Amino acid sequence: MKIRNIFFTAVFTVCSLSVMGQAKKPTLMVVPSDAWCKEHKYEQAFDNQGTKEMIPDYKAAVSTDKQLNAVISKINNLMADRGFPLKDMQQIIKSISNLSAEDRLITSKNSGAAITETPLDRLRRTAKADIILEIDWTVNTVGPKSSITYNLRALDAYSNKQVAGAEGTGKGSFSAEIPVLLEEAVQDHMDAFVERLQAHFDDLLTNGREVVLDMRIFDSSAVDFEKTYDDYELNEVIDNWLAENCVNHRFSKSDATETMILYEQVRIPLYKPNGMAQDTYGFARDLARFLKAAPYNITVKTVNRGLGRCLLIFGDK
């Protein structure tokens, strides 16, 4: 009997380890921090609806800075060794260059308006990474020895919230290779860092991804959010739909009037019932299709505003 118990315990342990090894991992993408790009003059001007903003020029950075590419490659390897899949920023930027030419030809069928999207939003949308790893570093030289001070932040690509971080200064070394200095500096903190990454992703699997839904009314619309359907105002109809479709019924109605509603901390599933990845725009389109059907018969225009935010405008296209 004792031998039999030992056998079943061993089988159970092997099965448990197998299941753990098959656990879903978040997809990552490494980018230089805004501060690093500014310090090294990798910036470009972006017209954000009439307001000039300076944003990182990742294309120029990865095209010309060999040190940056070596650092990104080193972090990619460190994360891949721990079983985390990564998206390569340089290859994604090449893909975006081709898509941008097509986007410039797309305009609204009614007003002729062009697509508005920041290069960072376009990068994240194309990459479809779950988490962005921002890296910043400085090389310190004292006599013949060099060390590196680094700051590595993990940001949820949808909510932009920091979910993990590691920073510090490595020991002095006679090596002048930046990737070697970085590896020596981060290796003591890497396991705790990836544990926090996995804990955050496990939370997403359990509680859903956090996004924002912004709702407005066209001035030509015949409906507003106080219009009644079977004793329920339209805003209550939307509340009920979100309660049924959000993970664990979780969402926050931050503000609401007859012409606008702002939903924050909307927890959407990571995956659709068919196993495909779920994003904010797809979730918003499901709501739009629900409202298009009887008895509501409402036309809703959905506008993608990056990975974690979608604008829904009621009453017209």
N, C-alpha and C positions, 0 to 999 in steps of 0.2 A: 504493500500500500504506500509506503514511504517513497519507494522508487517511482511509483506511478505519479504521486503528487509532484515530485521533482521534475518529471517529464512534462507534465501539463504546465507547470510554472515556467519552464524553459520555453515551451511553445508559445505561451502567452506573451512572454518577454520579447521573443523574436517578432511576433505579429505586431506588438505595440511599436517596436522600433521601426518596422516597415511602414506602418501608418504614419508615424511621425516624419519619416523620410519623404513621404509623398505629400506632406502638407503644402498647401498653396503658399507661394512666396510672392511678395510684392515686386513689381517691376520698377527698376530704378533708372535714373539718368543723371549723370554727373555734369554740373555746369560750374564755371567760375562765379564767384560772388560778385554782386554789384560793386562792392568796394574795390575788389581786385581789378575789375574792368575799368573803373574810373581812374585808379592809380596808374594803370598802364595805357590809358588813353584809348581804350576800346569802347567807344560810345558813339551813338548816332542820334540825331534829332528825329523825334516822332511827333507828328501833328495829331494830337488827341482831341478831335472835334474843336479845333481852333486854338487849343492850348499846346504850346511847344513843350515837350518833355524830352529829357536826355535819358536814353535807355541803353543797356549793354548791347554792344555789337558783337555777338557771338561768332558771326560768320568771319569777320576780320580777325578775331582772336584765334580761332582754330586754324585759319588759313595761314597765319604768319608766325604764331608763337609756338616754337618747338617745345619749350619748357612746359607750357600749359598742356600740350598734347601728351607729354610724357607723364605728367602728374595725373591727368585723367585716366590714362592707360593703367597706371599703377593702382589707382583706386578701383578701377574696373576689375583688375585681377584680384585684389584683396576681397572684393565683394563676391566675385564669381567663385573663389575658393570656398566661400561659406554658403554657396548654393543659391545666391540671389541673381536672377536674370537682369541684365542691363541693356538699355538702348544706347546706341552710339550717337552722340550729339552731332559729330561731323557728318555722318551719313544722313542723318535726319535733315540737317541744314541743306544738304545738296538736294534732297527731295523737295524741300520747301521752295527752293529757288525755281524749280519747274512749276510747282503749283501756283506760285505768286503771279506768274505771267498769265495763267488762266483766270485767277481771281480778278485781275485788273479789267477783264473783259465782262465781268458779271455786274449787272445793274438791276435795280428794282424795276419790275414791269409797269408799275404805276407812276412812280416819281422819278425814276432814272438814277436814284441814289446808289452810290458805290458801297462795297463792303468795308466796314470799319472793324479792324482787329489789330491789336498790337503784335509786333513780331514775337514777343514772349508768349502771348496766348497762342499764336500760330504754332510756335515750337512745341508747346505742351500738348496742344490738340493733336498734332501730327504724331508726336512720340507716344501719346497715350500711356505715359508712365504713371504709376501710382504715387511715387515719391521722387522728389527732386533732391539731389545731394549737392549742396553748395559748398565749394571749397575756397578757402583763402589761406595764403601762407606768406611768410617772410623768412628770408635766410639771414641768420646771424653769423658773423665771422669774428672770432677772437683768436688772434695769432694764426697758427696753422690749422686750427680746428673750426669746423662749421657746424651749426645746428639749425633746426627749422622750428619756427613757431607757426602753428596751424590752427584753423577753426573750421570744423566740418559740421554742417547743419543739415538735417533731414527735414524737408518741408512736404506736407501733404499737398499734392499737385492740385487738388480741388479746392481745399479750404485755405491754403497758404499758411496753415498753422505749423509751427515747429513741433515735430514729434520725437526728435532725438538729436543729440548733439555730442560732440567730442572736441576738446581743445587742449592745448598744452604746448610745451617746448621739449624737443627731444634732447638727448645727451649729445655732447660735442663729439664730432667724428672727423677723422682726417679725410674722409670721402667728400668730394665736392659735388657728387651727383644728387640732384634734387629728389628724384624718385626714391633713391636709397635712403636719404635723410628723412623723407616723409614716412616711409615704411617703418623705419626705426622709431619715429616719434609716435605713430598712431597704434602700433601693434599692441601696446598694453591696454588700450581703451577699445579696441575694435570689437571684441566679443560682447562687451556690455552694450556697445552701440548697436550692433545687429540684433541683440535681444530686444532692445526697445523698438527697433523697426518692426520686428516680427510681432511683438505685442500689440503695436498699433494696427498692423494689418489684420491680426486676429480679431481685434475689436471691430474693424470694418466688416469682416465676414459675419460677425455676430450681430452688430447693431446698425450696419449700413453705412454708406458713405454720406458725408455731410455736404449739402449743397444749398443754394439759394434760388428761390423762384420769385421773380419780380413781376407783378401783374398791373396792367394799365388798361384804360378804355380809350378807343379812338373817339375824337370829338364828333364824328358822324354816326357813332353807334346808337342803336335803338335800345340797348340794354346798359345797365350799370350793375354794380355788385349788390344792390339792394332789391333788384327785381325778384319777384316771388314766383316760385314753382312749387305747387302743392304744399303751401304753407312754409316752405323753406326759401329763405333769401339765397341768391346766387352764391354769396360768400359762404353760407352754411353748406351748400351743395359741394363746393370745392373743399371745405374742411372735411366733410364726410368722405370724399373720394381719397384725400390724402391720408386720412386715418386708416382706410382700408388698404392702401397701397404702400405706405411707408413702413419700413422695418420697425416692428414693435410699436406701430402707430405714433412714431416720434416725429414731431415737427413743432416749430415755434412761429406763431403769428405775431410778428413784431409790430406791425402797423396796419391799419385798415381804415378806409373811408369808402364812400360810394363810388369813387373813381380809381382807387388804387389799393392794392394789398401787397405787403411784403412778408414773405415766408422765409425764415432763416432756420438753420439747423435742421433742414429737411433731410431725413435719413432715407436714402434710396438704396435698393439692393445692389450689390456689386455685379450680380449676374442676372440675366433674364431667365425665365423658365426654361428656355431652350439651351441654356448654357453659355450664350453669348454675353460679352461684357456689357453692362448697363452704364450709360452716361447721362448727364443732366438733360441734354437735348432730347434723347430718346424717351426719358421719363416724362418730360414736358409734352412731347408729342402724344403720348398715351392719354394724358389729361385732355389735350386738345381734341383728340378723336372721341373721347367720352362726351365732351360738351357739344360736339358737332351733331351727335345723334339725338333723336327724339327723347324726351320732350323739349330739350333745350334749344337745339338747332342754332347754336352760336358758332360763328366763324372766329377762329383764334389764330393770330399770326404768332409764330414762335421764332425768336431771334436768339441765336447762340451768342453768349457773352463770355466765352472762355470755357474751360472744363467744368468749373463749379458753379456757374450762374447762367440762368436763362430768363429772358424777358418774354412774357406772354401778353399780347395786345388784343383786346376783345373787340369784335364788331366789324372787322374788315381784314383784308389781306394787304 
